[in-house]
Each structure stands twice: as structure tokens, then as C-alpha cells.
Amino acid sequence: MSKPIHFPPDFIWGSATSAYQIEGSPLADGAGPSIWQRFCAVPGNVRDGDNGDIACDHYNRYKEDVALMARLGLKAYRFSVSWSRILPQGRGAVNQPGLDFYSKLIDELLAHGIEPMVTLYHWDLPAALDDRGGWLNPDIADWFTDYTRILFKAFDGRVKSWATLNEPWVVTDGGYMHGTLAPGHRNLHEAALASHNLMRAHGSAVQAYREIGRHQIGIVVNIEPKYPASQSQEDLDATRRADAYMNRQYLDPIFLGSYPPELKQMFGDAWPDWPAADFDLIGQKLDFVGINYYTRSVVRNEPSNWPLKVAPVRQPQATYTETGWEVFPQGLTDTLTTFTQRYGPMPVYIMENGSAFYDPPNAENGRVHDPLRIDCLRKNMQALSNALAQGVDVRGYMVWSLLDNLEWSLGFAKRFGIVHVNFETQQRTLKDSAYLYADIVASNGACL
Ligand SMILES: OC[C@H]1NNC[C@@H](O)[C@@H]1O
């Protein structure tokens, strides 16, 4: 029997998006190109040749979209700032129209009683910095910090929640290890270096915030809990390796002062012995951790899959989403309890959780029925409530995503929105899941 669902009275319900996935107009008003502008322009990189030139046209329709958030009763909205709108060259001269756009968005949110939660980096590195090595250049910690200082000074009076990075694992695994995401590199040495520089940049920005900011700052990591395919030692070891690479790689240096030992064992000489001073920088105290949860993986030993030597095992009885992810709500509960056990109690936000199932390109009679997404949402709400009942200090939940948007190299075909977007007409239509989510928000989960 499922346990009674209960959320704290001050629980914060919201939604999440990211700049390149929804804004469009990437070069408007003086903005510079990002690495995603470049990556999308290379044939074959993005399904159907899709790109962020228009996306959800949020740059022009933000007032309409904030009105949608208000209609859903959202208390918060997590969005990212496009670095190259603020600094077209990534450093140097500030582009005031870029700052003005986000200032207007923040004011629109506040006017509707919606708390802005800002992600400083959600993958769209200025192309000009990539030309200087991007995340491979150790100077990027300073470049990133200079960029964040501009935003802290401009918006900290109105923005009370900042996150430095979104999913550093995806940035390095997709962008530098496997080449499936911008900037499209496939190099083990680079993956290790980019990962470490991301964490240095994170620490440096938190340090800067402590000098300038008056509110809260954290990081957002994706966590995919790993479960052994069998209790054989090989599979147990493989599960530990997969967990170290995808999950502990980013939280251990922040909270425990070192990387998991499995990384050096797997990467070998591609994993340098980083200077001790770097861990002082990375280990800045945080006010919260954002966790993005989508799925789990069941892991077996697979010696041929260098360097991790692991392989996923598909679960025949399970439901899988359009992105090939198992629907496994228990993994959300396990992620949260494991986090608290390993790193100690601290405020946590679920900064992304959602699912991509097939939705039609056009709404029918003003409705979009999405029963599978609704089933997923209901089950994740139960799992989240179970984690709270076990004492995990979860402060809020941001559904991914407010709008159907550009799912990176998968293009517009994979729809995560609770609001449907007709990309021909830019018509927004609340899906059935949006009506359910509005009820969840209004009743603080009591409707479930
Ligand atoms: O794959 C769904 C989401 N996952 N986290 C990062 C977001 O940018 C993705 O759209």
C-alpha cells in the first residue's frame, strides 16, 4: 500500500527550463554565438537538423510564458542565463540588452509572485571562449567567475536562489567523452580536465558570491542511482565504478574533499593528481544542492566497454520513456536518502524531474492527453513524499519542463513539457499533466 502523501507547508513548487532550449533569437540584441549554435550547424549533430534559432521563441514570448506559470500557480521558476547574451565574447564588454532581457524576465516573474531561481551555466558556453579552449583552459574558472559577478551584482537584490552549474557530468560525458553534445569532443584526457575545471569554476563562483551575494547558492547535479544486475563481485564492482563516474564524481570533491578513487583507477594517466589547493576551492560551503532525477540504471560488468567496463541491463517488465529511460520512481527516493546518508543532511531541491513520452505535434480541440506522463508524475510524487517521510530535507520540486523544448541533440522530437508547444505556430496548450500539476501545486500534494 502506498504511504500517505505529505509535503511541508512551505514546499516550493515550480518548473524548470534552460536558455538555449527555449529562448530562440540566440544572436539578438548583440548576443554572441554559443557552442550550441555551432554544434547545431554541423549536419548530423542534431536530429532532424533542429536548432535553437527559434525554439519556443521565449525571448519574445516570455510574458506569455510567465502568465502560463501564474495560471498553473507556480511558486518558482528555474531558468538559465545565456552567458553569451551577457558577454558576447565570453569576457570583456558587457552587452546591456542581454542583461536587460533577464532583468525584465525577473521583474515579470516577481510581479506574478513567482520566485526566480537562476542557473548560471546550462551548457551554452560562449563560442569565443571555446576558441580559447573553453572548459579545457584552466583560465575558465576566472572567466566564469567574472561572468557570475556581473549577474550577482545586477540581480542579487531580486534573485534569492543561484546555481552555478547544471549537470557537470553531462557537460563532460556528452561534450568531451562521447562527443554527443557540444562541443563534440571524444577524448578521455579532455573529459577529466573539463570535469575538473568545471568544479574549479563552480568553487570560484561560490567564493565570489560570498563576497557579493546575500542569499543562497548551490549546484545542480544529475543523479542516476546504479543497481547491480547480480550480486556477483564483478557486477558489484561495476556498479560502484558507474556510481563513482556519474554521481560521486561531482559531490565527493565538494563535500568530502576528494574524487572517488575509482576515477583514477579507470582513467589511469588521463586522471592527473590535481593540486590540493583545487579542493579547497571546490569545497566551498553550499546553501543547497539541486538534484535532477530521471531514471536509474541496472549495471553489469562489461570488460570490453573501456574505460568504465560497465553495461546497462534493460528491465523487461519496466516502462521506458521516449528517451529510453526506465520509469523507476523508487530511484528518486533512493537518490535522496543515499545523498543524505553520504553527505549529511542539507537542503535539497529536485531541480528537474519529468518524462518524455510521445505527444502529437498539434493539440486536438485544445487538449493534449498525456496519460503516461501523468502516471510518471503521480509515482514520482509518491516517491518524493516517501523521501520526505524518511527525513530528507527536500525544499522544493521543479518539473522538467514547463514547455516542450529543444532536447539538445535529440531535437524537438522528444517532448518533456507539461505545456505543449506547436513549433509551427508557437501555440502553447496545457497538457493534461499541466492540469494535474496545477492541482498538486494548489493543494500542496493533497489532491494525490
Ligand atoms: O534530458 C532532459 C533534461 N535533462 N537535464 C538537462 C536538460 O537540459 C534536459 O533537457
The ligand as a Gaussian input file, in Angstrom:
#p B3LYP/6-31G(d) Opt

LIG

0 1
 O       17.034000      15.305000     -20.744000
 C       16.101000      16.109000     -20.098000
 C       16.839000      17.243000     -19.380000
 N       17.858000      16.708000     -18.506000
 N       18.601000      17.656000     -17.793000
 C       19.122000      18.777000     -18.572000
 C       18.082000      19.349000     -19.516000
 O       18.656000      20.375000     -20.303000
 C       17.475000      18.236000     -20.354000
 O       16.529000      18.749000     -21.278000

